[in-house]
Amino acid sequence: MLKAIGLMSGTSLDGVDVALIETDGERIGAFGPTDYRRYSDQERELLRRALADAVSISERNERPGALSEAERLITEIHAEVVKRFLQNNSIAPSAIDVVGFHGQTVLHRPEQRLTVQIGDGEALAKALGIQVVFDLRAADVAAGGQGAPLVPIYHRALVQMQKRSEPTVVVNIGGVANVTYIDNETLIACDTGPGNALLDDFMLRMTGEAVDRDGRTAANGRVDETWIARAMERPFFSQPAPKSLDRNDFAALKLDGVTAEDGAATLTAFTATSIARIASQLPKPPATWIVVGGGASNPTLMRMLSARLGSVDVLRGSDLGWSGDAIEAQAFAYLAVRSLKGLPLTYPGTTGVSQPLSGGVLAKP
């Protein structure tokens, strides 16, 4: 078993998750500590500017506008996070075999074979004195895959630990929502639509805070079912898996002239509706849906999702002892070890790539 640290900065732009696991790239030997470092308002604003400037990218190494500054910031913050994590847990850098570094996605256009995650893996390896695996999506996209989601192979490892034999779906609700369908060796995955991104952006405009804490605002609002029905007519929702999204693919959808409560309720229901829609595209009706990511902490979203899925078990990952908020960070630790061993990260059923494919770039300190 190797000791691996995983790092994740997701499309919600909230902060950096860090987690330690022990794994051989197949089985999970042990879960280690986890931690989180929130972005400041100023850091988040720089990342938002970088997202806006990334729209003009046509070659994945381009860094126009705020992107160069944002890449330096991302790298420095991740180095700071790992150093603090090791110090707080009395772990020597020499005890860590590899760091899995996702970076920050600023553009995802797989139809153009283009995906960009900023973050300098070479600089991070030198700053930490630990080898780093980074740029984990590029090989899949270059081979014609969607490059997302990458976490399904880790979801399968988690579900296998539970010894569940019936079809199970793991739902990850970050900025974008995605699902992994697991039925023994059958693995199917895709993005389903907006996760928290539309809601967070709406709350920022309406309240100045980019989050609906505990779903309280949505709980006091009224859902505009007509607006949701129109939004669900977008072609993406009828496309079969695998499929993936850029964070801003639904940014053109606007809710004008509504209260914060009604808008939050409608956008929360939109996320729940788009997740539930995928059930009709799966090979068998899942017996259990397990929700992880930031959305699992939103009681209003969980209620809406349960209502739309009907009479099936809808659990939080934390109900099973999983580190719900740290699962993606754990996954990138797991993927880094698989990359070191040349094991597949993506599959035809998860990204649409033609054959199982490894990936990632190794940076030595």
FITOR-125268 format. One record per residue (C-alpha): residue number from 0; residue in one letter; x, y, z. Coordinates in steps of 0.001 Angstrom, whole numbers, plus 500000, padded with zeros to 6 digits. Layout:
<sites>
SITE   seq   type       xx       yy       zz
SITE   NUM      A        X        Y        Z
...
</sites>
This chain:
<sites>
SITE   seq   type       xx       yy       zz
SITE     0      M   500000   500000   500000
SITE     1      L   501172   503503   499151
SITE     2      K   500423   506620   501152
SITE     3      A   498930   509253   498878
SITE     4      I   497626   512769   499403
SITE     5      G   494882   514065   497134
SITE     6      L   494010   517697   496445
SITE     7      M   490810   519052   494949
SITE     8      S   489649   522555   494077
SITE     9      G   486238   522158   492487
SITE    10      T   483964   524147   490233
SITE    11      S   482182   525638   493247
SITE    12      L   485295   527792   493833
SITE    13      D   484891   527426   497590
SITE    14      G   488332   526177   498576
SITE    15      V   490815   523285   498609
SITE    16      D   490127   519851   500079
SITE    17      V   493049   517650   501108
SITE    18      A   492951   514000   502146
SITE    19      L   495306   511104   502845
SITE    20      I   494568   507486   501959
SITE    21      E   496529   504255   501761
SITE    22      T   495909   502277   498587
SITE    23      D   497469   499956   496062
SITE    24      G   495410   501553   493308
SITE    25      E   492773   498835   493524
SITE    26      R   491749   498438   497155
SITE    27      I   491530   501150   499797
SITE    28      G   493704   500064   502685
SITE    29      A   492957   502907   505101
SITE    30      F   491502   506390   505269
SITE    31      G   493738   509053   506758
SITE    32      P   493024   512582   507961
SITE    33      T   491336   515259   505871
SITE    34      D   491355   519054   505915
SITE    35      Y   489956   522051   504080
SITE    36      R   491190   525535   503274
SITE    37      R   488560   528080   502207
SITE    38      Y   489375   530671   499563
SITE    39      S   489176   534294   500661
SITE    40      D   486815   536647   498854
SITE    41      Q   489773   538203   497044
SITE    42      E   491120   534807   495945
SITE    43      R   487690   533724   494740
SITE    44      E   487298   536948   492771
SITE    45      L   490619   536305   490999
SITE    46      L   489455   532792   490103
SITE    47      R   486191   534175   488747
SITE    48      R   488142   536588   486558
SITE    49      A   490307   533692   485393
SITE    50      L   487185   531722   484438
SITE    51      A   485944   534668   482399
SITE    52      D   489303   535101   480656
SITE    53      A   489557   531365   479938
SITE    54      V   486680   531594   477448
SITE    55      S   489148   532895   474838
SITE    56      I   491570   529953   475180
SITE    57      S   492073   527899   472021
SITE    58      E   495312   526103   473024
SITE    59      R   495519   524472   476453
SITE    60      N   498835   526144   477393
SITE    61      E   497520   529668   476831
SITE    62      R   497139   531834   479952
SITE    63      P   495469   535105   478886
SITE    64      G   494336   537848   481242
SITE    65      A   494161   536827   484896
SITE    66      L   495040   533168   484250
SITE    67      S   498791   533418   484863
SITE    68      E   498238   535147   488205
SITE    69      A   495521   532646   489108
SITE    70      E   497770   529704   488254
SITE    71      R   500499   531012   490554
SITE    72      L   497932   531519   493299
SITE    73      I   496485   528027   492924
SITE    74      T   499943   526461   493077
SITE    75      E   501005   528484   496125
SITE    76      I   497776   527748   498009
SITE    77      H   498018   524014   497332
SITE    78      A   501627   523971   498538
SITE    79      E   500573   525838   501688
SITE    80      V   497679   523413   502250
SITE    81      V   499855   520301   502015
SITE    82      K   502595   521707   504245
SITE    83      R   500068   522679   506921
SITE    84      F   498326   519312   506602
SITE    85      L   501578   517408   507125
SITE    86      Q   502599   519600   510052
SITE    87      N   499211   519410   511786
SITE    88      N   499166   515625   511504
SITE    89      S   502862   515120   512393
SITE    90      I   503600   513453   509050
SITE    91      A   507036   513712   507460
SITE    92      P   507056   514546   503728
SITE    93      S   509229   511461   503206
SITE    94      A   506332   509287   504432
SITE    95      I   504168   510338   501462
SITE    96      D   504625   508414   498207
SITE    97      V   502705   510722   495877
SITE    98      V   500414   513756   495730
SITE    99      G   497473   513813   493323
SITE   100      F   496948   517418   492164
SITE   101      H   493775   518200   490234
SITE   102      G   494317   521937   489887
SITE   103      Q   491458   524287   489026
SITE   104      T   489344   523652   485940
SITE   105      V   488871   526911   484046
SITE   106      L   487681   525536   480700
SITE   107      H   486215   522200   479633
SITE   108      R   485337   521707   475952
SITE   109      P   485818   518012   475210
SITE   110      E   484040   518353   471856
SITE   111      Q   487069   520480   470852
SITE   112      R   489469   518084   472625
SITE   113      L   490264   520907   475018
SITE   114      T   490324   520885   478814
SITE   115      V   492338   523260   480993
SITE   116      Q   493199   522827   484674
SITE   117      I   495502   525558   485971
SITE   118      G   498150   524690   488558
SITE   119      D   501884   524064   488099
SITE   120      G   502564   520441   489041
SITE   121      E   506324   520775   488553
SITE   122      A   506490   523769   490901
SITE   123      L   504311   522006   493471
SITE   124      A   506571   518927   493494
SITE   125      K   509616   521117   494076
SITE   126      A   507901   523113   496835
SITE   127      L   506854   519939   498683
SITE   128      G   509792   517648   497975
SITE   129      I   507231   514956   497011
SITE   130      Q   506419   513570   493568
SITE   131      V   503178   514913   492123
SITE   132      V   500788   513475   489545
SITE   133      F   498817   516208   487781
SITE   134      D   496993   517015   484515
SITE   135      L   494812   513940   484962
SITE   136      R   492119   514780   482376
SITE   137      A   494235   515647   479346
SITE   138      A   495033   512148   478043
SITE   139      D   491383   511129   478032
SITE   140      V   490256   514258   476187
SITE   141      A   493104   513909   473671
SITE   142      A   491905   510358   472988
SITE   143      G   488364   511554   472280
SITE   144      G   486883   511047   475753
SITE   145      Q   484898   513553   477789
SITE   146      G   487671   513848   480387
SITE   147      A   485000   513801   483101
SITE   148      P   483915   512580   485476
SITE   149      L   487178   511083   486777
SITE   150      V   485972   509946   490199
SITE   151      P   483822   506894   489198
SITE   152      I   486611   504346   489610
SITE   153      Y   487035   505550   493201
SITE   154      H   483280   505482   493772
SITE   155      R   483347   501823   492735
SITE   156      A   486099   501080   495248
SITE   157      L   484007   502718   497984
SITE   158      V   480842   500812   497053
SITE   159      Q   482740   497515   496896
SITE   160      M   483862   498122   500483
SITE   161      Q   480159   498162   501404
SITE   162      K   479692   494758   499695
SITE   163      R   476612   496019   497848
SITE   164      S   475563   493735   494989
SITE   165      E   472478   495593   493734
SITE   166      P   472766   498551   491334
SITE   167      T   473953   501611   493244
SITE   168      V   474352   505197   492100
SITE   169      V   476805   507598   493710
SITE   170      V   475798   511230   493142
SITE   171      N   478476   513881   493522
SITE   172      I   477060   517393   493803
SITE   173      G   479751   520040   493443
SITE   174      G   479588   522999   491078
SITE   175      V   478458   520467   488466
SITE   176      A   476581   517304   489464
SITE   177      N   477640   513870   488242
SITE   178      V   476629   510275   488841
SITE   179      T   478343   506897   488875
SITE   180      Y   476213   503787   488247
SITE   181      I   477779   500640   489715
SITE   182      D   476422   497127   489165
SITE   183      N   479175   494607   489904
SITE   184      E   481679   495292   487101
SITE   185      T   479355   497579   485110
SITE   186      L   480491   501184   485481
SITE   187      I   478627   504063   483841
SITE   188      A   479121   507732   484643
SITE   189      C   478260   511190   483405
SITE   190      D   477592   514756   484405
SITE   191      T   473881   515319   484931
SITE   192      G   473588   519099   484927
SITE   193      P   474156   521970   487341
SITE   194      G   475133   521140   490876
SITE   195      N   475706   524148   493107
SITE   196      A   477163   526520   490496
SITE   197      L   473966   528233   489306
SITE   198      L   472620   528484   492847
SITE   199      D   475902   529858   494218
SITE   200      D   476165   532459   491460
SITE   201      F   472523   533488   492000
SITE   202      M   473004   533811   495759
SITE   203      L   476122   535904   495231
SITE   204      R   474174   538325   493024
SITE   205      M   471189   538491   495362
SITE   206      T   472815   538416   498804
SITE   207      G   476541   538959   498385
SITE   208      E   477270   535471   499736
SITE   209      A   477879   532668   497225
SITE   210      V   476004   529934   499099
SITE   211      D   472537   529033   500386
SITE   212      R   473577   527799   503814
SITE   213      D   471726   524629   504801
SITE   214      G   469261   525351   501990
SITE   215      R   467455   527830   504245
SITE   216      T   466723   530372   501509
SITE   217      A   465349   527735   499122
SITE   218      A   463261   526194   501898
SITE   219      N   461304   529453   502174
SITE   220      G   460709   529889   498445
SITE   221      R   458331   528651   495771
SITE   222      V   459557   526534   492850
SITE   223      D   458804   527811   489347
SITE   224      E   458015   524470   487683
SITE   225      T   457378   526161   484328
SITE   226      W   460892   527622   484307
SITE   227      I   462347   524193   485174
SITE   228      A   460354   522484   482397
SITE   229      R   461762   524962   479863
SITE   230      A   465305   524537   481183
SITE   231      M   465018   520751   480963
SITE   232      E   464284   521057   477220
SITE   233      R   467961   521782   476599
SITE   234      P   469505   519054   474368
SITE   235      F   472060   518019   476995
SITE   236      F   469447   516340   479156
SITE   237      S   468299   513940   476430
SITE   238      Q   471832   512930   475443
SITE   239      P   472906   509461   476623
SITE   240      A   475859   508921   478945
SITE   241      P   478750   509490   478951
SITE   242      K   478568   513277   478741
SITE   243      S   480198   516163   480581
SITE   244      L   479803   519871   481201
SITE   245      D   481755   523050   481694
SITE   246      R   480824   524897   484897
SITE   247      N   479300   527739   482897
SITE   248      D   477340   525727   480308
SITE   249      F   474059   526769   481936
SITE   250      A   475111   530299   482853
SITE   251      A   472856   531755   480152
SITE   252      L   469788   530531   482049
SITE   253      K   468507   533527   483997
SITE   254      L   465964   534013   486731
SITE   255      D   464859   537627   486536
SITE   256      G   462417   539483   488723
SITE   257      V   462304   536849   491472
SITE   258      T   462967   536983   495174
SITE   259      A   466063   535325   496604
SITE   260      E   463833   532675   498158
SITE   261      D   461924   531781   494985
SITE   262      G   465059   531841   492849
SITE   263      A   466974   529617   495258
SITE   264      A   464045   527192   495457
SITE   265      T   463799   526995   491661
SITE   266      L   467518   526490   491075
SITE   267      T   467742   523879   493834
SITE   268      A   464809   522029   492275
SITE   269      F   466493   522302   488851
SITE   270      T   469553   520489   490202
SITE   271      A   467385   517772   491788
SITE   272      T   465297   517365   488629
SITE   273      S   468311   517045   486340
SITE   274      I   469905   514412   488597
SITE   275      A   466683   512410   488785
SITE   276      R   466271   512547   484983
SITE   277      I   469322   510298   484528
SITE   278      A   467530   507360   486199
SITE   279      S   465598   506623   483003
SITE   280      Q   468873   506263   481056
SITE   281      L   470423   503612   483334
SITE   282      P   470441   499868   482528
SITE   283      K   468561   498880   485701
SITE   284      P   466640   500848   488343
SITE   285      P   469130   501616   491124
SITE   286      A   468188   500368   494580
SITE   287      T   470289   502965   496384
SITE   288      W   471435   506509   495643
SITE   289      I   474372   507768   497745
SITE   290      V   474920   511533   497720
SITE   291      V   478334   513112   498343
SITE   292      G   479892   516509   497766
SITE   293      G   478710   519898   498981
SITE   294      G   475124   519254   497917
SITE   295      A   474793   516443   500448
SITE   296      S   474946   519100   503175
SITE   297      N   471910   520927   501784
SITE   298      P   468777   519468   503446
SITE   299      T   466442   521223   501009
SITE   300      L   468246   519768   497997
SITE   301      M   468256   516310   499604
SITE   302      R   464491   516519   500208
SITE   303      M   463814   517613   496653
SITE   304      L   466018   514868   495225
SITE   305      S   464363   512174   497352
SITE   306      A   460916   513341   496239
SITE   307      R   461888   513151   492562
SITE   308      L   463552   509732   492821
SITE   309      G   460522   508112   494463
SITE   310      S   460609   504970   496590
SITE   311      V   464342   504230   496664
SITE   312      D   466943   504660   499388
SITE   313      V   468651   508055   499201
SITE   314      L   471595   508216   501600
SITE   315      R   474388   510625   502335
SITE   316      G   477903   509269   502023
SITE   317      S   478401   510300   505634
SITE   318      D   475637   507840   506598
SITE   319      L   478030   505080   505490
SITE   320      G   481063   506534   507222
SITE   321      W   482443   508153   504077
SITE   322      S   484157   511536   504301
SITE   323      G   481520   513202   502161
SITE   324      D   483251   516538   501649
SITE   325      A   486678   514952   501095
SITE   326      I   485743   512181   498661
SITE   327      E   487026   514001   495585
SITE   328      A   490334   514746   497294
SITE   329      Q   490590   511078   498301
SITE   330      A   489758   510134   494723
SITE   331      F   492673   512130   493338
SITE   332      A   495015   510425   495788
SITE   333      Y   493644   507101   494506
SITE   334      L   493964   508195   490870
SITE   335      A   497558   509329   491425
SITE   336      V   498511   505845   492602
SITE   337      R   496693   504266   489656
SITE   338      S   498586   506637   487351
SITE   339      L   501930   505615   488887
SITE   340      K   501045   501972   488210
SITE   341      G   499711   502578   484706
SITE   342      L   496212   501453   485677
SITE   343      P   493166   502862   483861
SITE   344      L   491601   506073   485125
SITE   345      T   488802   506265   482574
SITE   346      Y   486638   503770   480694
SITE   347      P   484249   503740   477718
SITE   348      G   481300   503800   480118
SITE   349      T   482574   506756   482141
SITE   350      T   484010   509202   479601
SITE   351      G   483307   507592   476222
SITE   352      V   486981   506950   475517
SITE   353      S   487402   504007   473120
SITE   354      Q   489262   501780   475594
SITE   355      P   490335   501880   479268
SITE   356      L   492989   504560   479548
SITE   357      S   495527   505686   482133
SITE   358      G   496628   509289   482384
SITE   359      G   498318   511961   484428
SITE   360      V   501749   513603   484279
SITE   361      L   504403   512759   486870
SITE   362      A   506520   515596   488297
SITE   363      K   509574   514728   490382
SITE   364      P   510794   517057   493157
</sites>
